[in-house]
Amino acid sequence: MEIRGARESELEQTVELSCVAFNPDGHERYRQYMKGDSSYRLPQTRVVVVNDTVVSTLRVWERRIRMGASLVTVGGIGGVCTHPHYRGVGYASALMRDTIAYLQTIACDLGVLFTIIPEAFYKQLGWTSFPMHGFDVACNSAVYAADSPACQVTDFNAETDLDAVARLYDIANAQQSGTIARTRAYWDMAPCRIRGVLPTVVARRAGHIRGYLNYEVDKKRVEVREVGCDANDPEVLDALVSYILKACESHGLEKIAVKFPSRHPFSERLIAACDSLVTKTERSKMMLYAVNLSVLLRHLIVGWESRIADAEETFPALAVRLPVLNDQQVVLRHNGDGTLQIVPEAAGAVDFGVDLSEADFWQLLFGEIGWEQISSEVTVSAEISAFLAVLFPKRDVIFWSPDQY
C-alpha cells in the first residue's frame, strides 16, 4: 500500500473511482475539478494505491476563509471515497491521516470538510462538527414588498456583470466571518461554475449593480443559496425579496429554503414579508481540524490587537492558556502594551476559566458564540474575563453554500 499524491497517469483512475462512489455520469465534472481549476496542483489529489490500482482518493482545495475579521489558510477536503471492493480495510482512514500531514507541509492552518456520511467516521479521526444554519419559510406570495421603481432586477449575465458582482462580493464579505475569499480567478474556474457559484439575478440602481441573488427552483421549493448587497443601499434587498416571492408565485411554490442564517438582513426582510412559520434548519455537516493551532491563532492577532486598541479599557500583562484543539494547546500572552503573542507556555499563565468542548471553542473563534454568552460560567478574574470579552465578540457567521468545494 502506498499513500501519496497522485501521478498524472493515475488521474483518470481517480475520476472513475469518484464516478463509482458518487455519480456514474460525473466523468466530465470530476475531470474539470482538476483541469478547470487554475489553483489545482497534482499533489492535491491524494491516493491510496494497492498493486498499481487507486483504491481510495480525495481532493484538497486550497482556499482562504475569514475567521472573525481575519483570513486563515484552509485545506478543504472533498471527494473522499474508496472503491466498494476495498472498503472496510481502513484505507480511507489512513488516507485522511496522511492528508493532515500533507496540509502541514503546504502550510494550511485549518482543515475543512463537508460530509454526507455519518460524522462518526471523521470524529474518530479528530474532526469536529460545526453547525451551518439556515431556515425554511412558507411562501405567502400574496404579500410581498412593494416594487421599487429605482431598482431593477434582471437575469445575471456573466459577460457583462461578473466584474461588478465580484467587487460587490468582496465589499459585502470583507468582515463576514465564515466566508471564502474569492479571487477574480476563482469566479472563472470551471469547478465554481459547476457548483453554481454565479448569481441567478442582479439588482441595479441607476444602471449600477448594487445586489445579487443566487437561487434555484426545483419542483417543490425555491432554494436561496447566497445574497450580496451594498450595505448602504438596503432598498436593494427589498427588491430582491419582492423578486423571489414573485418567482414563487409564478412557479406555484409554497416553500423557500434559505441556506444562510435568519439574522441576515435579506432573511429578516423575507421573513417579515412572508409573515408565516419559520423552521430552522441545518445544512450538510461541516467539520473542522486544527492543522497548526499556533499558526492559526497568530493569523488572528492583528484583528485582536485592533479590538484591544479600540476598547474603552486597558489591560495589564497577562497570559491565558487556551482550550485544546486536536491535542494542541497554546498560551495567549498580552504584553501589557496592546500587543499579543501565541506561545507554547508562559510563566503565570491561567487556565481559560471555562471547560469548553472543541466544538464550542471553534464557535468562539468564528464568533458563532461570544464570550459574554459563556462568561457566567467562568472562574477567571473579572479583569481577564473583560479582556476575553474584547477578543471574542459574537458575530454573524455565514458559510455560503456554493463554496462547499
Beta strands, then each sheet from edge to edge (+ up, - down):
strand 1: 2-5
strand 2: 45-50
strand 3: 53-67
strand 4: 70-82
strand 5: 110-115
strand 6: 128-130
strand 7: 133-138
strand 8: 151-155
strand 9: 201-205
strand 10: 208-217
strand 11: 221-229
strand 12: 255-258
strand 13: 278-282
strand 14: 285-290
strand 15: 318-321
strand 16: 331-334
strand 17: 340-343
strand 18: 350-351
sheet 1: 1+ 2- 3+ 4- 5- 14+ 6-
sheet 2: 8+ 9- 10+ 11- 12- 7+ 13-
sheet 3: 17+ 16- 15+ 18+
end
